[in-house]
Amino acid sequence: MRDHAEEAPELARRGVTIVRPPEGIPVRAWITQRQSGEARVDGEAVAWAGRQVHVRYLSSEGREGWAWLWADAVERR
């Protein structure tokens, strides 16, 4: 089974407008993966909703991942 990031709760995004920029915004983010633990990854913010950011990232193994993260775990590069 592929390791993947734990996501912020979907319930916190319900009823909130999702903003999708025309291009991804370069970010660095903290993710928590169930099997390998915490990691800091480079990626792109592809959407945001309220206090959450949808991030497309590359894991340390070079695999592409997608996760909704709390905004506090994401910063612009």
JOPEUR-V561793 format. One record per helix or strand of 2 or more residues. SS is the DSSP state (alpha for helix, beta for strand). FROM is the first residue (numbers start at 1). TO is the last residue. Records with the same first field share a line. If there is no record, write none. Layout:
SS = FROM-TO ; FROM-TO
//
This chain:
alpha = 10-13 ; 71-73
beta = 25-33 ; 37-49 ; 52-58 ; 64-70 ; 74-76
//
